[in-house]
Structure formats: C-alpha cells, structure tokens
Amino acid sequence: MILVFDSGTTNTKAFLFDEKGILIASASHPTKVIHPAPGMVEQKADFWWDALVKTTENLRRSPHWKKEKISAVSISSQGGTFVLLDKNFLPLRPGITWLDNRAEYISKYLNKRYGKEYFFRKTGRYLAGWSPPSLYLYLKEKEPQVISETKRLSFVADYLNFKLTGNFFLDITSAQMTCFYNIVKGCWDKEILNITGINEEYLPDVIPSYKVGGKVSKEASEILDIPEGIPVFAGGHDQYCASLGAGAVNKGDCLLSCGTAWALLLTIEEPVFISGSGWFPGRHLLDGKFGLMAAMGNGGVVLDWIRKNLRIKETACDEKVEVIPDFSENKGIIRNIGLSTTGSDILIAGKKALALEVKRRIKKINDKIEIKRILMVGGGTKEKMLPEMIEKYTGIKVIIPEITESAGKGAFLLTKGKEKLDGILGRY
C-alpha cells in the first residue's frame, strides 16, 4: 500500500492506495490558520506536521490499515507558503501563507524597479504581496533580528519531507510556486536570490516529482506508526498532482479543479508566456511537459455563501437574475431581483456566473492555444447543471473522471517511478 498526504491550506488529508491505485481508506484533519492582522495570514510550521500526524492517527482507525504493507510515502501540498528556520532547523516565527498580502508595497517597488515582465519571464508569475521574494524583503525591513538568525527558507512540502526523512527536498512544481525558481532554466534563479539577499544554501534541493528524496526516519516511524526506511517521493504541488490524477496529461487537456476556490491547469509542451492573461506557465510533474495555470479566487465559496444565507433548494430558474461572483474581493453583486425571484434563481445564476468566468479565462488564451477537453474534479462536479453550463458556454467537452481525490491519486502515481508512470499515462 502507498501512503499519500495532501497538505492543503485549511485541511490535511491522508490516503491509502493499493498497488493498482484503488483508494481503500482516507482520513482528514483541519490545519490551523492564524490572522494576526488584516491582510496577514499565517500558519505555524508545527500546524503542518501536527495535522499530518493527527490525520494519520485518524487513518489508522480504518480496518484497512496494515502498517507492514505500507511501502512508500508521497505528498501533494499547497504552494508558496514558507517558514524561516534557524541553524537547528527550528522555526523562528510563524510561516506566512500564499493568502497573505502584507508585502504588496514591496512587490510594487520591485516591479517598478525591474519591470513586471522581468519576474514573469523567469518564474512564470508576477510578483505580488503574497510572493515569497516580496515577503522576505518585508521581513528584512520589519523583523531584521529574525532574518539575521535565518539559516533556511522552508516551504510546506520540504518541511514535511524533512520531518519524515531528515532531508529537505522539493519537487519542481512546488519550487516554481515560490517565485525563486527559474522555469526556463530549471533551477533556483541566482539573480532573484541576489535581489532578495538569500543564500542558495538556505533553499531545499529540487528533484523530479517521481524521485525518492529520502527514507522514513526512526523518529517519524515511531510517531506515525509506519515502517522505518520506506522511500519518500518528492510528490508535487496539489493542482499539478490533481492534473495528473485526473488524467489531464496530454497536450490540450485542461484540469478544472472546483473546490472552495477554482483553478484551471492546461497541459502544454513548452512554456508559453501570455502577458496580462492571468495564465501562468510552469513545469509539469512530467518530463517534457509544462502547465499553464489560471487561479480563480471565487468558486465553491460563492455557491456556499448563497446556500448558507438564502437557505434554498433548487427548484426554478429566472434567467434575468445575474450574479457577479467576485465575492472573495468584496465586489460580489446580485442584480435584476424581482418580487417573484426565488433563492433557487439566485443559486442557478451563481452557477452560470462561474461557468461564464471559466469561459472568460479560456477566451484570453484560446486564440493562441487549443483546449481540447476539460477534466472537471472537486465539489463542483456534484453541482446540478454546472458541468453542462461550463460545456455550453465554453464550447469544450467536459469530462468528469471517475475519481474523488485526484490530487491524492496524482501523488500516488508518482511513486511508480518514471518508466512505469510513462506506461500508465500512455493509456490515457
């Protein structure tokens, strides 16, 4: 059996897959989040590890748990969130998540000085208030004592890998979410490191997603009750793992991940930089392939808000009702409401708005890149009418894979190694 962890921003999951990739048991545990001030979102590194330990405890209650049969570990995780460690690899302060925006003024300064395209053409992303280079310079200014004691910059995946094996290692898809990694050259970008004043020795080793980075230590074995010495694979960023697990691995395949927030991830064969499109290139988990990702801050959160506040059931549809789904930016709008309008009308209008938002995102690149099919995963697949709406408005075939945990499945597939993985993917 393969033990897989999915370390998300607000929840950590654990899965047991058999050797054929069939999910036989799962468990979860919430991951704590701290909001010290407006615009600031933090997590202690202990939260990541504690959640992993607790979710493993929950998984061990499954009748399918058999410690002696577990032969490997792999992780999919959130990207961009980081923590500063001292010489003993102990956290110096809480980690800062990708939801944080405190360093926006730093990012504006860097973009003005070097140009937005300077960073975009290197990393595939524009610098923003959440970007680790901006945040590191922010901490240099606001917390110089912490920076003076910093000997390692660690991200969620490599921190968990360290706790499991004693080694700091990260896969390429997670590395590129840090905005320190050059996706064209395939290495940490020395110029960006010089701008921020970071020693490359402070950063984890970057290895292919399907490679082993270390083996489970005696300490981790005792804490988690898993075999000592089994391999821990590099794994990958959660959206890229979801793309692999859903089978969106051929050129023109586009993952639509429908959770609290939504994301689109298109598989391509070379990096494509389309300035101002909202699509960001990166290296894929698979050799010779790249991804083009578009994040949607809204998604399931909009439909959850409508259901929670209107307490409705879907029964009707008044097509005049319109929803502007920018709820995460405090700019959401519901309009054209009349005395006959029902809560169901508003919910269906919300779904239509999200489908149209997917269409708008795709329209920004479809004159340059062909999207052949959309593979839809997550809670949105269970929403009545939603897959049909997306297919109708985009004009692209929507497929719902027969899998519930695509990120976990993707992390499992990586444990097969390159040759077997190539064979599996050849059947898609």
C-alpha positions in Angstrom: 0.0 0.0 0.0 1.1 3.6 -0.6 0.5 6.3 2.0 -0.3 9.7 0.5 -0.7 13.0 2.2 -2.5 16.1 0.8 -1.4 19.1 2.9 -3.8 21.9 2.0 -4.1 25.4 3.4 -7.1 24.6 5.7 -7.2 20.8 5.7 -4.8 17.9 5.6 -5.8 14.5 4.2 -4.3 11.1 4.2 -5.0 8.3 1.8 -4.1 4.6 1.5 -3.9 3.3 -2.1 -3.3 -0.2 -3.1 -0.7 -1.1 -5.7 -3.3 -0.7 -8.5 -4.2 2.8 -7.4 -7.5 2.0 -5.9 -8.3 4.2 -2.9 -9.0 1.9 0.1 -9.1 4.3 3.0 -8.9 8.1 3.8 -9.0 10.5 6.7 -8.6 14.2 7.3 -7.8 16.8 10.0 -8.1 20.6 9.8 -4.9 22.7 9.5 -5.0 25.8 11.7 -4.7 29.3 10.2 -3.8 32.5 12.0 -5.0 36.0 11.1 -2.7 38.3 13.1 -3.9 41.5 11.3 -5.9 42.5 8.2 -4.1 41.2 5.1 -1.9 38.8 7.1 -2.5 35.0 7.0 0.0 32.8 8.9 0.5 29.2 9.9 3.0 27.7 12.3 5.1 25.0 10.8 4.0 22.8 13.7 0.5 23.1 12.3 1.5 21.3 9.1 3.2 18.5 10.9 0.6 18.2 13.7 -2.2 18.0 11.1 -0.3 15.3 9.3 0.2 13.3 12.5 -3.4 13.7 13.5 -4.8 12.7 10.1 -2.5 9.6 10.2 -4.0 8.7 13.6 -7.4 9.0 12.1 -6.4 6.8 9.2 -5.0 4.1 11.5 -8.6 3.6 12.8 -9.5 2.2 9.4 -9.9 -1.6 9.3 -7.8 -1.5 6.1 -4.7 -0.1 7.9 -1.9 -2.6 7.9 1.4 -1.0 8.9 3.6 -3.7 7.5 2.1 -3.4 4.0 2.9 0.4 3.6 5.8 0.5 1.1 6.2 4.3 0.2 5.0 7.8 1.0 4.2 10.7 -1.3 2.9 14.3 -0.6 0.9 16.8 -2.6 0.8 20.2 -1.0 -0.2 23.9 -1.1 2.5 26.1 -2.7 4.2 29.4 -1.8 3.7 29.2 1.9 7.0 29.3 3.8 8.7 29.4 7.2 12.1 30.7 8.3 14.3 28.2 10.3 17.4 28.8 12.5 20.6 26.8 12.4 19.0 23.9 14.3 16.1 23.9 11.8 13.6 25.3 14.3 11.0 27.9 13.2 11.9 31.5 14.1 8.4 32.8 13.6 5.1 31.6 12.2 5.1 30.7 8.5 3.5 33.1 6.0 0.9 31.7 3.6 0.1 32.3 0.0 -3.1 34.1 1.2 -1.0 36.9 2.9 -0.8 40.3 1.2 1.2 42.3 3.6 4.2 42.9 1.2 2.2 44.5 -1.6 4.1 47.7 -1.4 7.4 45.7 -1.7 6.1 44.0 -4.8 5.1 47.3 -6.3 8.6 48.6 -5.7 10.3 45.6 -7.2 8.0 45.6 -10.2 8.7 49.3 -10.8 12.4 48.9 -10.4 12.9 45.7 -12.5 9.7 45.6 -14.5 6.8 43.1 -14.1 8.0 41.1 -17.1 11.4 40.6 -15.5 10.0 38.3 -12.9 7.2 36.9 -15.1 9.6 35.7 -17.8 11.8 34.0 -15.2 9.3 32.4 -12.8 6.0 32.4 -14.7 4.5 34.7 -12.1 4.2 38.4 -11.4 5.4 39.5 -8.0 2.6 40.3 -5.6 2.1 40.9 -1.9 2.0 37.1 -1.3 5.2 36.3 -3.2 8.0 34.9 -1.1 10.6 37.3 -2.5 8.4 40.3 -1.5 7.7 38.8 1.9 11.3 38.0 2.6 12.3 41.6 1.9 9.4 42.7 4.1 10.7 40.7 7.0 14.2 42.1 6.4 12.7 45.5 7.0 10.3 44.7 9.8 12.0 41.8 11.6 15.8 42.1 11.0 16.6 40.0 14.0 14.7 37.1 12.6 16.4 37.4 9.3 19.9 37.6 11.0 19.2 34.2 12.6 17.7 32.6 9.5 19.7 29.6 8.1 16.9 28.0 6.0 13.9 29.0 4.0 11.5 26.1 4.0 8.2 25.5 2.3 5.3 23.2 3.3 6.4 20.2 1.2 10.1 20.2 2.0 9.4 20.9 5.7 7.2 17.9 5.9 9.8 15.9 3.9 12.4 17.0 6.5 10.2 15.8 9.4 9.7 12.5 7.6 13.3 11.8 6.5 15.7 14.4 7.9 16.2 15.8 4.3 15.0 19.0 2.8 13.8 18.3 -0.8 11.1 19.8 -3.0 9.8 18.9 -6.5 9.8 21.3 -9.4 6.1 22.1 -9.4 6.3 23.2 -5.7 9.6 25.0 -6.3 8.2 27.2 -9.0 5.4 28.4 -6.7 8.0 30.1 -4.6 8.8 32.8 -7.3 12.5 32.0 -6.7 12.7 29.2 -9.3 13.5 29.8 -13.0 11.1 27.7 -15.0 13.1 28.2 -18.3 16.5 27.2 -16.9 15.1 24.7 -14.4 17.0 25.9 -11.3 16.9 28.5 -8.5 17.3 31.9 -10.1 20.5 33.4 -8.9 19.5 37.0 -9.9 16.3 36.9 -7.8 18.2 35.4 -4.9 20.7 38.2 -5.2 17.9 40.8 -5.2 16.4 39.4 -2.0 19.8 38.6 -0.4 19.1 34.9 0.0 21.8 32.3 0.1 21.0 29.4 -2.2 22.2 27.0 0.5 19.2 28.1 2.5 16.9 26.5 0.0 15.9 22.9 -0.4 17.2 20.5 -3.1 14.9 20.4 -6.1 14.4 16.9 -7.6 11.9 15.4 -10.1 8.5 14.6 -8.7 8.9 10.8 -9.3 12.3 10.6 -7.5 12.9 9.4 -3.9 14.3 12.2 -1.7 14.8 10.2 1.4 13.6 7.4 3.7 11.3 7.5 6.7 13.4 8.1 9.8 13.2 6.1 13.0 11.6 9.1 14.8 9.0 9.6 12.1 8.3 5.9 12.0 7.6 5.8 15.7 5.4 8.9 15.6 3.3 7.9 12.6 3.5 4.1 13.2 4.7 3.4 9.7 7.7 1.3 8.6 11.1 2.8 9.0 13.3 3.1 5.9 10.5 3.1 3.3 11.0 5.7 0.5 9.5 9.2 0.5 8.9 10.5 -3.0 9.2 14.2 -3.9 5.5 14.4 -4.8 4.1 17.7 -6.2 2.0 20.8 -5.9 -1.6 20.0 -5.3 -3.0 21.3 -8.6 -0.4 19.6 -10.7 -1.0 16.4 -8.8 -4.7 16.8 -9.4 -4.0 17.3 -13.1 -2.0 14.0 -13.2 -4.6 12.1 -11.1 -7.5 13.2 -13.3 -5.7 12.2 -16.5 -5.2 15.7 -17.8 -1.8 14.8 -19.2 -2.0 15.2 -22.9 -1.5 18.4 -24.9 -4.7 20.4 -24.8 -6.1 18.7 -21.7 -7.3 21.3 -19.1 -8.0 20.5 -15.5 -10.8 22.4 -13.8 -10.4 22.0 -10.1 -13.6 23.0 -8.3 -13.0 23.5 -4.6 -13.5 26.5 -2.3 -11.6 28.4 -5.0 -11.3 27.2 -8.6 -8.2 26.7 -10.8 -7.6 25.9 -14.4 -4.4 24.0 -15.4 -3.8 23.4 -19.1 -1.2 20.8 -20.2 1.2 22.1 -22.9 4.5 21.0 -24.3 6.6 24.2 -23.9 6.4 27.3 -21.7 4.0 29.9 -23.0 4.1 33.4 -21.6 1.0 35.4 -22.4 1.4 38.8 -20.6 -1.6 40.0 -18.7 -3.8 37.0 -19.4 -4.0 35.7 -15.9 -2.5 32.4 -17.0 0.9 31.4 -15.5 3.3 28.9 -17.1 5.3 26.3 -15.1 7.0 23.0 -15.4 4.8 19.9 -15.1 5.3 16.8 -13.0 6.0 15.0 -16.2 9.3 15.4 -18.2 8.9 17.3 -21.4 5.6 18.8 -20.4 4.5 22.2 -19.0 1.4 23.6 -17.4 -0.5 26.9 -17.8 -2.4 27.8 -14.7 -5.2 30.3 -14.0 -6.4 30.7 -10.5 -10.0 31.8 -9.7 -10.3 33.3 -6.2 -14.1 32.5 -6.3 -15.8 29.2 -6.9 -17.4 26.9 -4.5 -17.2 29.7 -1.9 -19.8 31.7 -3.9 -22.3 28.8 -4.0 -21.7 28.0 -0.4 -22.5 31.7 0.5 -25.7 31.7 -1.4 -26.9 28.4 0.1 -25.9 29.5 3.6 -27.5 32.9 3.5 -30.6 32.1 1.5 -31.3 28.6 2.7 -32.8 27.4 -0.6 -33.4 24.4 -2.7 -33.0 24.4 -6.5 -36.5 24.4 -8.0 -36.6 27.1 -10.6 -34.6 29.4 -12.9 -35.3 33.0 -13.8 -32.6 33.8 -16.4 -32.9 37.5 -15.8 -31.2 37.2 -12.4 -27.5 37.9 -12.6 -24.6 37.3 -10.2 -21.2 38.9 -10.4 -19.2 36.3 -8.5 -16.4 38.5 -7.1 -17.3 37.6 -3.5 -13.7 37.0 -2.4 -12.8 40.6 -3.4 -15.8 42.1 -1.6 -17.2 43.1 -5.0 -19.9 40.5 -5.4 -23.2 41.7 -7.0 -26.7 40.1 -7.3 -29.0 42.1 -9.6 -32.3 42.0 -11.5 -34.1 40.7 -8.5 -37.9 41.0 -8.6 -40.8 40.0 -6.3 -41.1 36.7 -8.0 -37.3 35.9 -7.6 -36.5 32.8 -5.5 -33.4 31.7 -3.8 -33.1 29.0 -6.4 -33.0 31.6 -9.1 -30.0 33.2 -7.4 -28.2 29.9 -6.9 -28.6 28.9 -10.5 -27.5 32.4 -11.6 -24.4 31.9 -9.4 -23.5 28.7 -11.2 -24.0 30.4 -14.6 -21.7 33.3 -13.4 -18.9 30.8 -12.5 -19.3 29.0 -15.9 -19.1 32.3 -17.7 -16.0 33.2 -15.6 -14.4 30.0 -16.8 -15.3 31.0 -20.4 -13.7 34.4 -19.9 -10.5 32.9 -18.6 -10.3 30.5 -21.5 -11.1 33.2 -24.1 -7.9 35.1 -23.1 -5.7 32.3 -24.5 -7.8 30.3 -26.9 -6.6 32.2 -29.9 -3.1 31.0 -29.1 -3.6 27.6 -27.6 -6.2 25.0 -28.3 -8.0 23.5 -25.3 -9.3 20.1 -26.4 -11.2 19.0 -23.3 -11.9 20.0 -19.7 -11.5 17.4 -17.0 -13.5 18.6 -14.0 -12.8 17.5 -10.5 -13.8 18.6 -6.9 -17.1 19.5 -5.3 -18.3 21.4 -8.4 -18.8 18.1 -10.2 -21.7 17.3 -7.9 -23.5 20.6 -8.6 -26.6 20.1 -10.7 -26.4 21.7 -14.1 -22.9 23.1 -13.6 -20.8 20.8 -15.8 -23.4 21.2 -18.5 -23.3 25.0 -18.2 -19.5 25.0 -18.5 -19.6 22.8 -21.6 -22.3 25.0 -23.1 -20.6 28.4 -22.5 -17.0 27.3 -23.3 -18.0 25.0 -26.2 -15.4 22.5 -24.9 -16.2 18.9 -23.9 -16.4 18.5 -20.1 -15.4 15.1 -18.7 -15.8 14.1 -15.0 -13.1 11.4 -14.2 -14.2 8.5 -12.0 -12.1 9.6 -9.1 -12.9 11.6 -6.0 -9.4 12.5 -4.8 -7.4 13.5 -7.9 -4.5 15.2 -6.0 -4.0 12.2 -3.9 -4.2 9.9 -6.9 -1.6 12.0 -8.7 0.8 11.8 -5.8 0.3 8.0 -5.7 1.1 7.7 -9.4 4.4 9.5 -8.9 5.6 6.6 -6.6 5.5 4.3 -9.7 8.7 5.9 -11.0 9.4 7.4 -14.4 9.2 4.2 -16.6 6.0 2.8 -15.1 4.5 6.2 -15.0 5.1 6.7 -18.7 3.4 3.4 -19.4 0.4 4.3 -17.3 0.0 7.7 -18.9 0.2 6.2 -22.3 -3.2 4.6 -21.7 -4.9 7.9 -21.2 
